[in-house]
Amino acid sequence: MSDFTVTFLREYFCFNAGQSVSFKKGDFTILYGDQGAGKTTLIKSFSSQDSLKKLLGKYIDIDGFNFSSQLYAESESFRAQRGSFILSRKDAEKIRLNDMSHGQAWRRFIDTLKHRQNQDALVTFDEPETSFSIDSILSFCELMLMLKRELKISAIIATHNPLIIEFLADRIIEVPTLKELDKAELLNSMSCKVERFRAGRINDKPAE
């Protein structure tokens, strides 16, 4: 992967003409925003050759993007989009994800990520926490950091999860504004919201 910039040429869902966002080689970039803000739309705009053919030059321009280095995986509708994949070229074992639960299929994919990636690859994830327990989220973070350290992968991760943000984010891009957020400020804001909710629950308890 090399550094690349996505620029919207005209209005496209939540994005306006002239908006742009850059992604840097070696960074784990978090896309953060409310449901429906456009995180998945942004990732999918360059997630496949079909998407690029439909959008490139009409809705978006991409400067510096090397499609051949990219791996794409998404949590939402994961099994439907990847009904099976080959675990290894040598034995061509097929893992039928549709025969597994959503969580099982996703964990199996994570287990095989290290066998499928390329040096300097770009990996994208759309809310991977959807099927993860806390232990699985931490294992996912550990795996991603290992791949970054050993294979210098880059990643774009759409997520609301504070653990993924804390442990993996090099940069945080707010969607749909495409402004860069401060990591410490965002985590503190999320924590304050939880504390306010907790305080309200305590105050709402009837007196004994």
C-alpha positions, 0 to 999 in steps of 0.5 A: 500500500501507498498513501492515497486520498479519496476525493468526492467529485459530487454529492454521494450519500452523506458526502459532498462534492469537494470533501476529501480524506487521506489514508497513510501507509502504515497507519491504522485509521479509525472511521468513527460516526453515528449509524448511517453516517457513511462509514460503510459507504466510504469503505465500500467506495474502494473495496472492490474493482466493481465499486471502483468501476462504478464510482471512479471519475464519476463520484470519487477520485482516488490519488495514489491508491494501489488496488492490488495490495488490498484485502477486504473483509467486513463484519456486516453480512460477512457470511453472505458475502464470503460463503467460503474461502480457501484456507491454503493453496496446498490443500485447498481446504474450503471453509464453509462460513454459511454453515457456521454462526456469524461469530464462528465464521468471523473468528475463523476468518480472523484466524486465517488472516495471517495466512492471507495477507501480503507485505504492506497490505491494506486491510479494511474492517466494517464494525468487526466488534459486531460478533466479538466478545471482549476477549475476542476484541482483545485477541483481534487487537493483538493480532492486528498489532502483530501483523502491523509490526511484522508485515507493516500492514495498514488498516481502515476500521469502521468502529464504535468500540472504545477498546479498538479505538484505544489500542489500534487507532493511529488516526481517527476520522469523523464521518461524514465530516472527514475531520480528524479527531483527537484520540484522547478527547474522543475516549474521554467523551465516550467515558463521560457519557457512560459515567453520566448514564451510570450516575443517572441510573444510581439516582433513579433507584428508589430509596430503600 
